[in-house]
Amino acid sequence: MMINWEWTLADDYEDCGDWINARSYMYKEWYSDKYNIKKLLRLSFLCWAITVDNDYLMDSNKFNKTIFKENLEETFNFGLTFFRNNANFLCIYGYMISIKPSLFGNEILFQEVGKKWKYEAYQKSPQDSVIKCVFLEGIDFESRNKLGYKQLCRELIPTIENVFKGNGYMQKYFKSLFLADLLSKN
């Protein structure tokens, strides 16, 4: 089952665009509770978003993104060791890896890893419509249309507000991803 991603204080920092304090807060919270998958994945997603950001979220000339990349590597390695078979870990990391595989290692190898992990997440939780949407979102248009991706996105609309409750960047990102795909012509 997909996690409810709401995390009030982290959401507040992110909603204000205070990425540095958001990362600092989430890192401290995760570090004191390392086996909390929600904290690991929220921190990971923020660090990934800032690391791959092209000055849309923040001006990289004003601060150093290095700590975000280092935290992403740390959470990835920890998650790989302790959550490799967790559907939520596979789904979120599979998504992030498939978007920017070179961030995690060899681009060709990790491109396949991202796809594989999203599929594994779906195999582990085929009834989870969010995980299924993340998996289907990454396959070719013809195949995902045959598998009813847009209809699944429509069905997700009432659920998505509960799963992605809050004002954090991750919640906004996935809500807009599914809604954009629903409204697209493909």
GROMACS elastic network, one bead per residue, 0.5 to 0.9 nm:
[ bonds ]
;  ai    aj funct       b0    kb
    1    87     6  0.81072   500
    1    88     6  0.78688   500
    1   125     6  0.68656   500
    1   127     6  0.81099   500
    1   128     6  0.57848   500
    1   129     6  0.89672   500
    1   130     6  0.88075   500
    1   131     6  0.84427   500
    2     5     6  0.86659   500
    2    87     6  0.82177   500
    2    88     6  0.63335   500
    2   125     6  0.88400   500
    2   128     6  0.66866   500
    2   129     6  0.85780   500
    2   130     6  0.68546   500
    2   131     6  0.70737   500
    2   163     6  0.71119   500
    3     6     6  0.88584   500
    3    37     6  0.89025   500
    3    38     6  0.69604   500
    3    88     6  0.74403   500
    3   163     6  0.65683   500
    3   164     6  0.85666   500
    4     7     6  0.87706   500
    4    38     6  0.82520   500
    4   162     6  0.69268   500
    4   164     6  0.62327   500
    4   165     6  0.69192   500
    5    38     6  0.68387   500
    5    39     6  0.89412   500
    5    42     6  0.75085   500
    5   162     6  0.88962   500
    5   163     6  0.63820   500
    5   164     6  0.56060   500
    5   165     6  0.65533   500
    5   166     6  0.75300   500
    5   168     6  0.83826   500
    5   170     6  0.79385   500
    5   171     6  0.69029   500
    6    10     6  0.85333   500
    6    11     6  0.71154   500
    6   162     6  0.89808   500
    6   163     6  0.80039   500
    6   164     6  0.66652   500
    6   165     6  0.53049   500
    6   167     6  0.77482   500
    6   168     6  0.73155   500
    6   171     6  0.78070   500
    7    10     6  0.55588   500
    7    11     6  0.57223   500
    7    12     6  0.85092   500
    7    39     6  0.86380   500
    7    42     6  0.87623   500
    7   165     6  0.88492   500
    7   166     6  0.71605   500
    7   167     6  0.88007   500
    7   168     6  0.76737   500
    8    11     6  0.50342   500
    8    12     6  0.61313   500
    8    13     6  0.87906   500
    8   166     6  0.70557   500
    8   167     6  0.81475   500
    8   168     6  0.82334   500
    9    12     6  0.50433   500
    9    13     6  0.63962   500
    9    14     6  0.86960   500
    9    22     6  0.81855   500
    9    25     6  0.83424   500
   10    13     6  0.52444   500
   10    14     6  0.62256   500
   10    15     6  0.84885   500
   10    21     6  0.85884   500
   10    22     6  0.55103   500
   10    23     6  0.82154   500
   10    25     6  0.70224   500
   10    26     6  0.65896   500
   10    42     6  0.88522   500
   10   167     6  0.89316   500
   10   168     6  0.68491   500
   11    14     6  0.51309   500
   11    15     6  0.58340   500
   11    16     6  0.85413   500
   11    22     6  0.79907   500
   11   166     6  0.63883   500
   11   167     6  0.51434   500
   11   169     6  0.72254   500
   11   170     6  0.89596   500
   11   171     6  0.89292   500
   12    15     6  0.50891   500
   12    16     6  0.63153   500
   12    17     6  0.87022   500
   12    18     6  0.85385   500
   12    22     6  0.82715   500
   12   166     6  0.87074   500
   12   167     6  0.68323   500
   12   168     6  0.69410   500
   13    16     6  0.53516   500
   13    17     6  0.63720   500
   13    18     6  0.50661   500
   13    19     6  0.67447   500
   13    20     6  0.86335   500
   13    21     6  0.66182   500
   13    22     6  0.51047   500
   13    23     6  0.88580   500
   13    25     6  0.88941   500
   13   168     6  0.79298   500
   14    18     6  0.56217   500
   14    19     6  0.58921   500
   14    21     6  0.85514   500
   14    22     6  0.60176   500
   14    23     6  0.89395   500
   14    46     6  0.87464   500
   14   167     6  0.74719   500
   14   168     6  0.54078   500
   14   169     6  0.59204   500
   15    18     6  0.75604   500
   15   167     6  0.56915   500
   15   168     6  0.57746   500
   15   169     6  0.68414   500
   16    19     6  0.82720   500
   17    20     6  0.86706   500
   17    22     6  0.85471   500
   17    57     6  0.74527   500
   17    58     6  0.80950   500
   17   169     6  0.89190   500
   18    21     6  0.56987   500
   18    22     6  0.60957   500
   18    23     6  0.86961   500
   19    23     6  0.60217   500
   19    24     6  0.84826   500
   19    46     6  0.80744   500
   19    50     6  0.81151   500
   19    57     6  0.85882   500
   19    58     6  0.81470   500
   20    23     6  0.52620   500
   20    24     6  0.61609   500
   20    25     6  0.85912   500
   20    68     6  0.88448   500
   21    25     6  0.58976   500
   21    26     6  0.83504   500
   22    25     6  0.52631   500
   22    26     6  0.60327   500
   22    27     6  0.83740   500
   22    43     6  0.86087   500
   22    46     6  0.83735   500
   23    26     6  0.51824   500
   23    27     6  0.58386   500
   23    28     6  0.85001   500
   23    43     6  0.66652   500
   23    46     6  0.71678   500
   23    47     6  0.73096   500
   23    68     6  0.75340   500
   23    71     6  0.88251   500
   24    27     6  0.52018   500
   24    28     6  0.62386   500
   24    29     6  0.86271   500
   25    28     6  0.53324   500
   25    29     6  0.62044   500
   25    30     6  0.85672   500
   26    29     6  0.50608   500
   26    30     6  0.59047   500
   26    31     6  0.83294   500
   26    39     6  0.69065   500
   26    40     6  0.84572   500
   26    42     6  0.77674   500
   26    43     6  0.57621   500
   27    30     6  0.51006   500
   27    31     6  0.58593   500
   27    32     6  0.85418   500
   27    39     6  0.82974   500
   27    40     6  0.84138   500
   27    43     6  0.65445   500
   27    71     6  0.78556   500
   28    31     6  0.51049   500
   28    32     6  0.62765   500
   28    33     6  0.86760   500
   29    32     6  0.53825   500
   29    33     6  0.63470   500
   29    34     6  0.82560   500
   29    39     6  0.72688   500
   30    34     6  0.51380   500
   30    35     6  0.79974   500
   30    36     6  0.70474   500
   30    37     6  0.88446   500
   30    38     6  0.88436   500
   30    39     6  0.53155   500
   30    40     6  0.60331   500
   30    43     6  0.76802   500
   31    34     6  0.51860   500
   31    35     6  0.89322   500
   31    40     6  0.87790   500
   33    36     6  0.57808   500
   33    39     6  0.79744   500
   33    40     6  0.89464   500
   34    37     6  0.77468   500
   34    39     6  0.77863   500
   34    40     6  0.70168   500
   34    78     6  0.85131   500
   35    38     6  0.88566   500
   35    39     6  0.83925   500
   35    40     6  0.77183   500
   35    79     6  0.88214   500
   35    82     6  0.79275   500
   35    83     6  0.86982   500
   36    39     6  0.55304   500
   36    40     6  0.63384   500
   36    41     6  0.87728   500
   37    40     6  0.50090   500
   37    41     6  0.60220   500
   37    42     6  0.84596   500
   37    79     6  0.82680   500
   37    83     6  0.78694   500
   37    86     6  0.88878   500
   37    88     6  0.80783   500
   37    89     6  0.75145   500
   38    41     6  0.52637   500
   38    42     6  0.60152   500
   38    43     6  0.84660   500
   38    88     6  0.87587   500
   39    42     6  0.52582   500
   39    43     6  0.60541   500
   39    44     6  0.83488   500
   40    43     6  0.53824   500
   40    44     6  0.60025   500
   40    45     6  0.86031   500
   40    75     6  0.63945   500
   40    76     6  0.87321   500
   40    78     6  0.88138   500
   40    79     6  0.75780   500
   40    89     6  0.89026   500
   41    45     6  0.59304   500
   41    46     6  0.85076   500
   41    75     6  0.80283   500
   41    79     6  0.86620   500
   41    88     6  0.83639   500
   41    89     6  0.70226   500
   41    92     6  0.72614   500
   41    93     6  0.81643   500
   42    45     6  0.51676   500
   42    46     6  0.62602   500
   42    47     6  0.86276   500
   42   170     6  0.71646   500
   43    46     6  0.52705   500
   43    47     6  0.61757   500
   43    48     6  0.85235   500
   43    71     6  0.80788   500
   43    72     6  0.77769   500
   43    75     6  0.78885   500
   44    47     6  0.51684   500
   44    48     6  0.59954   500
   44    49     6  0.85162   500
   44    68     6  0.87741   500
   44    71     6  0.73715   500
   44    72     6  0.53368   500
   44    73     6  0.85811   500
   44    74     6  0.89303   500
   44    75     6  0.61943   500
   44    76     6  0.73564   500
   44    93     6  0.84210   500
   45    49     6  0.60041   500
   45    50     6  0.85822   500
   45    72     6  0.80821   500
   45    92     6  0.78270   500
   45    93     6  0.83143   500
   45    96     6  0.77200   500
   45   169     6  0.86626   500
   45   170     6  0.67202   500
   46    49     6  0.51028   500
   46    50     6  0.62095   500
   46    51     6  0.84683   500
   46    68     6  0.80711   500
   46    72     6  0.85875   500
   46   169     6  0.73192   500
   46   170     6  0.72017   500
   47    50     6  0.52887   500
   47    51     6  0.59633   500
   47    52     6  0.85880   500
   47    65     6  0.87428   500
   47    67     6  0.84631   500
   47    69     6  0.62778   500
   47    70     6  0.85544   500
   47    71     6  0.67039   500
   47    72     6  0.54935   500
   48    51     6  0.50641   500
   48    52     6  0.61131   500
   48    53     6  0.82873   500
   48    68     6  0.74054   500
   48    69     6  0.71715   500
   48    72     6  0.63288   500
   48    96     6  0.72334   500
   48   103     6  0.87751   500
   49    52     6  0.54182   500
   49    53     6  0.58143   500
   49    57     6  0.85743   500
   49    96     6  0.87108   500
   49   169     6  0.87756   500
   49   170     6  0.87840   500
   50    54     6  0.83521   500
   50    55     6  0.86478   500
   50    57     6  0.71718   500
   50    58     6  0.77358   500
   50    65     6  0.71189   500
   50    68     6  0.68672   500
   50    69     6  0.82842   500
   51    54     6  0.84387   500
   51    65     6  0.62709   500
   51    66     6  0.79953   500
   51    68     6  0.63146   500
   51    69     6  0.58445   500
   51    72     6  0.85498   500
   51   103     6  0.86418   500
   52   100     6  0.75392   500
   52   103     6  0.82461   500
   53    56     6  0.61804   500
   53    57     6  0.65410   500
   53    58     6  0.77014   500
   53    60     6  0.88076   500
   54    57     6  0.76861   500
   54    58     6  0.81192   500
   54    59     6  0.82713   500
   54    60     6  0.80879   500
   55    60     6  0.60594   500
   55    61     6  0.87125   500
   56    59     6  0.73413   500
   58    61     6  0.87295   500
   58    62     6  0.81307   500
   58    63     6  0.86084   500
   59    62     6  0.55948   500
   59    63     6  0.72459   500
   60    63     6  0.54315   500
   60    64     6  0.63383   500
   60    65     6  0.68444   500
   61    64     6  0.75027   500
   64    67     6  0.72251   500
   64    68     6  0.85053   500
   65    68     6  0.53895   500
   65    69     6  0.65464   500
   65    70     6  0.88602   500
   66    69     6  0.51452   500
   66    70     6  0.61393   500
   66    71     6  0.85901   500
   67    71     6  0.60432   500
   67    72     6  0.84719   500
   68    71     6  0.51445   500
   68    72     6  0.61242   500
   68    73     6  0.86865   500
   69    73     6  0.62503   500
   69    74     6  0.86338   500
   69   103     6  0.88428   500
   70    73     6  0.51416   500
   70    74     6  0.61935   500
   70    75     6  0.86812   500
   71    75     6  0.60640   500
   71    76     6  0.83496   500
   72    75     6  0.52488   500
   72    76     6  0.59289   500
   72    77     6  0.85176   500
   73    76     6  0.50694   500
   73    77     6  0.61136   500
   73    78     6  0.85473   500
   73   104     6  0.79281   500
   74    77     6  0.52993   500
   74    78     6  0.61588   500
   74    79     6  0.84819   500
   75    78     6  0.50334   500
   75    79     6  0.58302   500
   75    80     6  0.82886   500
   76    79     6  0.50953   500
   76    80     6  0.59132   500
   76    81     6  0.85840   500
   76    93     6  0.80721   500
   76   104     6  0.87789   500
   77    80     6  0.50431   500
   77    81     6  0.63078   500
   77    82     6  0.87619   500
   78    81     6  0.52270   500
   78    82     6  0.62046   500
   78    83     6  0.78721   500
   79    82     6  0.51841   500
   79    84     6  0.64008   500
   79    89     6  0.72638   500
   80    83     6  0.57392   500
   80    85     6  0.86543   500
   80    89     6  0.85739   500
   81    84     6  0.63126   500
   82    85     6  0.82022   500
   82    86     6  0.87382   500
   83    86     6  0.51348   500
   83    87     6  0.85624   500
   83    88     6  0.87987   500
   83    89     6  0.63466   500
   83    90     6  0.82430   500
   84    87     6  0.83701   500
   84    89     6  0.69110   500
   84    90     6  0.68772   500
   85    88     6  0.88839   500
   85    89     6  0.76626   500
   85    90     6  0.71683   500
   85   120     6  0.85452   500
   85   121     6  0.83207   500
   85   124     6  0.85987   500
   86    89     6  0.53211   500
   86    90     6  0.62136   500
   86    91     6  0.85961   500
   86   121     6  0.74874   500
   86   124     6  0.82125   500
   87    90     6  0.51011   500
   87    91     6  0.59794   500
   87    92     6  0.86332   500
   87   117     6  0.86349   500
   87   118     6  0.85006   500
   87   120     6  0.73361   500
   87   122     6  0.73534   500
   87   123     6  0.85071   500
   87   124     6  0.60243   500
   87   125     6  0.66552   500
   87   131     6  0.80667   500
   88    91     6  0.50547   500
   88    92     6  0.61069   500
   88    93     6  0.82887   500
   88   121     6  0.68573   500
   88   131     6  0.77507   500
   89    92     6  0.54782   500
   89    93     6  0.58209   500
   89    94     6  0.78268   500
   89   117     6  0.87360   500
   89   121     6  0.80055   500
   90    93     6  0.54068   500
   90    94     6  0.53575   500
   90    95     6  0.81545   500
   90   114     6  0.84134   500
   90   116     6  0.87733   500
   90   118     6  0.59652   500
   90   119     6  0.84929   500
   90   120     6  0.69565   500
   90   121     6  0.53380   500
   90   122     6  0.89179   500
   91    94     6  0.50671   500
   91    95     6  0.60607   500
   91    96     6  0.86833   500
   91   114     6  0.87213   500
   91   117     6  0.64227   500
   91   119     6  0.80846   500
   91   120     6  0.80281   500
   91   121     6  0.53267   500
   91   122     6  0.77321   500
   91   131     6  0.62765   500
   91   134     6  0.70073   500
   91   135     6  0.75593   500
   92    95     6  0.51255   500
   92    96     6  0.62570   500
   92    97     6  0.85484   500
   92   117     6  0.88867   500
   92   118     6  0.78854   500
   92   131     6  0.87486   500
   92   134     6  0.83771   500
   93    97     6  0.58342   500
   93    98     6  0.82937   500
   93   114     6  0.71815   500
   93   117     6  0.75960   500
   93   118     6  0.81253   500
   94    97     6  0.51863   500
   94    98     6  0.60035   500
   94    99     6  0.86465   500
   94   113     6  0.70593   500
   94   115     6  0.63106   500
   94   116     6  0.73520   500
   94   119     6  0.85211   500
   94   121     6  0.84778   500
   94   134     6  0.89642   500
   94   135     6  0.87300   500
   95    98     6  0.52165   500
   95    99     6  0.63632   500
   95   100     6  0.88715   500
   95   114     6  0.62136   500
   95   115     6  0.77830   500
   95   117     6  0.82001   500
   95   118     6  0.66550   500
   95   134     6  0.70582   500
   95   135     6  0.80860   500
   95   138     6  0.79581   500
   96    99     6  0.52786   500
   96   100     6  0.63674   500
   96   101     6  0.77256   500
   96   114     6  0.74084   500
   97   100     6  0.52767   500
   97   102     6  0.80205   500
   97   103     6  0.75304   500
   97   104     6  0.68371   500
   97   110     6  0.65911   500
   97   111     6  0.67364   500
   97   113     6  0.74136   500
   97   115     6  0.83034   500
   98   101     6  0.55418   500
   98   110     6  0.73239   500
   98   111     6  0.53339   500
   98   112     6  0.77029   500
   98   113     6  0.76498   500
   98   115     6  0.62994   500
   98   118     6  0.88795   500
   98   138     6  0.79101   500
   99   111     6  0.81565   500
   99   114     6  0.81735   500
  100   103     6  0.57638   500
  100   104     6  0.77520   500
  100   107     6  0.80445   500
  100   110     6  0.86896   500
  100   111     6  0.79654   500
  101   104     6  0.56254   500
  101   105     6  0.67496   500
  101   106     6  0.72286   500
  101   108     6  0.75244   500
  101   109     6  0.79908   500
  101   111     6  0.52095   500
  101   112     6  0.86592   500
  101   113     6  0.84279   500
  101   114     6  0.73880   500
  102   105     6  0.51721   500
  102   106     6  0.57280   500
  102   108     6  0.80262   500
  102   109     6  0.89793   500
  102   110     6  0.70841   500
  102   111     6  0.81044   500
  103   106     6  0.83055   500
  103   107     6  0.78400   500
  103   110     6  0.88653   500
  104   107     6  0.77520   500
  104   110     6  0.68124   500
  105   108     6  0.87749   500
  105   109     6  0.77019   500
  105   110     6  0.64725   500
  106   109     6  0.53986   500
  106   110     6  0.59541   500
  106   111     6  0.83569   500
  107   110     6  0.52829   500
  107   111     6  0.58785   500
  107   112     6  0.87291   500
  108   111     6  0.52292   500
  108   112     6  0.67331   500
  108   113     6  0.88962   500
  109   112     6  0.54987   500
  109   113     6  0.64051   500
  109   114     6  0.89403   500
  110   114     6  0.60100   500
  110   115     6  0.85379   500
  111   114     6  0.53529   500
  111   115     6  0.66059   500
  111   116     6  0.87598   500
  112   115     6  0.52118   500
  112   116     6  0.60431   500
  112   117     6  0.85477   500
  113   116     6  0.50067   500
  113   117     6  0.59795   500
  113   118     6  0.85902   500
  114   117     6  0.52741   500
  114   118     6  0.63334   500
  114   119     6  0.86923   500
  115   118     6  0.53457   500
  115   119     6  0.63030   500
  115   120     6  0.86726   500
  115   135     6  0.78357   500
  115   138     6  0.73584   500
  115   139     6  0.83662   500
  116   119     6  0.51136   500
  116   120     6  0.60741   500
  116   121     6  0.86010   500
  117   121     6  0.60609   500
  117   122     6  0.85296   500
  117   135     6  0.88501   500
  118   121     6  0.51031   500
  118   122     6  0.63005   500
  118   123     6  0.87009   500
  118   131     6  0.77575   500
  118   132     6  0.85080   500
  118   134     6  0.70513   500
  118   135     6  0.50965   500
  118   136     6  0.87236   500
  118   138     6  0.83757   500
  119   122     6  0.50413   500
  119   123     6  0.61697   500
  119   124     6  0.86554   500
  119   132     6  0.85489   500
  119   135     6  0.59529   500
  119   136     6  0.87466   500
  120   124     6  0.61504   500
  120   125     6  0.85843   500
  121   124     6  0.51511   500
  121   125     6  0.61666   500
  121   126     6  0.79802   500
  121   131     6  0.67298   500
  121   132     6  0.82307   500
  121   135     6  0.79391   500
  122   125     6  0.50827   500
  122   127     6  0.81968   500
  122   128     6  0.76897   500
  122   131     6  0.58435   500
  122   132     6  0.55579   500
  122   133     6  0.89829   500
  122   134     6  0.85894   500
  122   135     6  0.65619   500
  123   126     6  0.54902   500
  123   132     6  0.89699   500
  124   127     6  0.88952   500
  125   128     6  0.54638   500
  125   129     6  0.86745   500
  125   131     6  0.72032   500
  125   132     6  0.80118   500
  126   129     6  0.74800   500
  126   131     6  0.75929   500
  126   132     6  0.64704   500
  127   130     6  0.89846   500
  127   131     6  0.84242   500
  127   132     6  0.77103   500
  128   131     6  0.54689   500
  128   132     6  0.61819   500
  128   133     6  0.86934   500
  129   133     6  0.60260   500
  129   134     6  0.86173   500
  129   152     6  0.71492   500
  129   153     6  0.84952   500
  129   155     6  0.84989   500
  129   156     6  0.69513   500
  129   159     6  0.88875   500
  130   133     6  0.50436   500
  130   134     6  0.62439   500
  130   135     6  0.86181   500
  130   152     6  0.88792   500
  130   153     6  0.86316   500
  130   156     6  0.73390   500
  130   159     6  0.87574   500
  130   160     6  0.78679   500
  130   163     6  0.85109   500
  131   134     6  0.51174   500
  131   135     6  0.62210   500
  131   136     6  0.86220   500
  132   135     6  0.50826   500
  132   136     6  0.60679   500
  132   137     6  0.84039   500
  132   149     6  0.87013   500
  132   152     6  0.84856   500
  133   136     6  0.50376   500
  133   137     6  0.57523   500
  133   138     6  0.86664   500
  133   149     6  0.66846   500
  133   150     6  0.89613   500
  133   152     6  0.69847   500
  133   153     6  0.69681   500
  133   156     6  0.87597   500
  133   178     6  0.78842   500
  134   137     6  0.51501   500
  134   138     6  0.67548   500
  134   178     6  0.87349   500
  135   138     6  0.57096   500
  135   139     6  0.72294   500
  136   139     6  0.55078   500
  136   140     6  0.83539   500
  136   143     6  0.83501   500
  136   144     6  0.55755   500
  136   145     6  0.89078   500
  136   147     6  0.78803   500
  136   148     6  0.88705   500
  136   149     6  0.63625   500
  137   140     6  0.81056   500
  137   141     6  0.83960   500
  137   144     6  0.71026   500
  137   149     6  0.73823   500
  137   178     6  0.84302   500
  137   181     6  0.81614   500
  138   141     6  0.87360   500
  138   144     6  0.84055   500
  139   142     6  0.84634   500
  139   143     6  0.67379   500
  139   144     6  0.61693   500
  140   143     6  0.55595   500
  140   144     6  0.62112   500
  140   145     6  0.85676   500
  141   144     6  0.52511   500
  141   145     6  0.59535   500
  141   146     6  0.85421   500
  141   186     6  0.67881   500
  142   145     6  0.52151   500
  142   146     6  0.62729   500
  142   147     6  0.87383   500
  142   186     6  0.87029   500
  143   146     6  0.50954   500
  143   147     6  0.62604   500
  143   148     6  0.88109   500
  143   149     6  0.89874   500
  144   148     6  0.63121   500
  144   149     6  0.54008   500
  144   150     6  0.82860   500
  145   148     6  0.51615   500
  145   149     6  0.55948   500
  145   150     6  0.69854   500
  145   151     6  0.89159   500
  145   186     6  0.83074   500
  146   149     6  0.77006   500
  147   150     6  0.88796   500
  148   151     6  0.53365   500
  148   152     6  0.61609   500
  148   153     6  0.87075   500
  149   152     6  0.50681   500
  149   153     6  0.62134   500
  149   154     6  0.87065   500
  149   181     6  0.88735   500
  149   182     6  0.84215   500
  150   154     6  0.62368   500
  150   155     6  0.86334   500
  150   178     6  0.87538   500
  150   181     6  0.72621   500
  150   182     6  0.54223   500
  150   183     6  0.86653   500
  151   155     6  0.62288   500
  151   156     6  0.85693   500
  151   182     6  0.81665   500
  152   156     6  0.61032   500
  152   157     6  0.89332   500
  153   157     6  0.66062   500
  153   178     6  0.61096   500
  153   179     6  0.72727   500
  153   181     6  0.78791   500
  153   182     6  0.61141   500
  154   157     6  0.55516   500
  154   158     6  0.84867   500
  154   178     6  0.88242   500
  154   179     6  0.84022   500
  154   182     6  0.69837   500
  155   158     6  0.70252   500
  155   159     6  0.77048   500
  156   159     6  0.50768   500
  156   160     6  0.55281   500
  156   161     6  0.87156   500
  156   178     6  0.84670   500
  157   160     6  0.52810   500
  157   161     6  0.70474   500
  157   175     6  0.86626   500
  157   178     6  0.86566   500
  157   179     6  0.81282   500
  158   161     6  0.61161   500
  158   162     6  0.75659   500
  159   162     6  0.54149   500
  159   163     6  0.63101   500
  159   164     6  0.84577   500
  160   163     6  0.51298   500
  160   164     6  0.56318   500
  160   165     6  0.77212   500
  160   171     6  0.89600   500
  160   174     6  0.86849   500
  160   175     6  0.67356   500
  160   178     6  0.89838   500
  161   164     6  0.53421   500
  161   165     6  0.53267   500
  161   166     6  0.84896   500
  161   171     6  0.88182   500
  161   175     6  0.79120   500
  162   165     6  0.50760   500
  162   166     6  0.87982   500
  163   171     6  0.82122   500
  164   167     6  0.85242   500
  164   168     6  0.86341   500
  164   170     6  0.78784   500
  164   172     6  0.74908   500
  164   174     6  0.75927   500
  164   175     6  0.70524   500
  165   168     6  0.84161   500
  165   171     6  0.66401   500
  165   172     6  0.88975   500
  166   169     6  0.89994   500
  166   171     6  0.66931   500
  166   172     6  0.82899   500
  167   170     6  0.83829   500
  167   171     6  0.65743   500
  167   172     6  0.66350   500
  168   171     6  0.54311   500
  168   172     6  0.63728   500
  168   173     6  0.85885   500
  169   172     6  0.51748   500
  169   173     6  0.59090   500
  169   174     6  0.86865   500
  170   173     6  0.50228   500
  170   174     6  0.62929   500
  170   175     6  0.85483   500
  171   174     6  0.55088   500
  171   175     6  0.61267   500
  171   176     6  0.85559   500
  172   175     6  0.52184   500
  172   176     6  0.60564   500
  172   177     6  0.84449   500
  173   176     6  0.53725   500
  173   177     6  0.60737   500
  173   178     6  0.88321   500
  174   178     6  0.62118   500
  174   179     6  0.84432   500
  175   178     6  0.55337   500
  175   179     6  0.61713   500
  175   180     6  0.84885   500
  176   179     6  0.50502   500
  176   180     6  0.57408   500
  176   181     6  0.83662   500
  177   180     6  0.52360   500
  177   181     6  0.62189   500
  177   182     6  0.86102   500
  178   181     6  0.51561   500
  178   182     6  0.61253   500
  178   183     6  0.87148   500
  179   183     6  0.62256   500
  179   184     6  0.85878   500
  180   183     6  0.51788   500
  180   184     6  0.60391   500
  181   184     6  0.51140   500
  181   185     6  0.83143   500
  181   186     6  0.80395   500
  182   185     6  0.82868   500
  182   186     6  0.89107   500
  183   186     6  0.87460   500
